[in-house]
Amino acid sequence: MIDERFLLAVAALGWGLSLSTYRLFARRNGWPMGSLQADLPAVPVVLGLAAFLAGLMFAAARGPDDGGWIILLFGVLLAVFWTGFLRVGSQISLFLAPIALSLLLLTWFSDFDKLLYWT
């Protein structure tokens, strides 16, 4: 069985961290930046921090016994891989981080199987 919320939390945390820190690494290493990150750097940082914090809050809500530390570890590893090895692939985080954020929040707050008043 696949835990989609686990995967979405890892994706939101990793892509959010990559998106919010890409400008720092791009300026230091001379990597190319998109026009949004070059002209309006606050927009990608805010989107990235929102996705990162949602993934972090989900990991904290799960707790260490149900994989919270693993979500944090895999999210940071995804961010390192996405930013460090893919470099320009980090630009697509502008699309992937908000999608992962919205899907994580949608699945997290819509636990229909745990609602007792439907029966």
ABEGO torsion letter per residue (X at the ends): XBBAAAAAAAAAAAAAAAAAAAAAAAAAAGBBBBAAAAABAAAAAAAAAAAAAAAAAAAAAAEAAAGAAAAAAAAAAAAAAAAAAAGAAAAAAAAAAAAAAAAAAAAAABBAAABAAAX
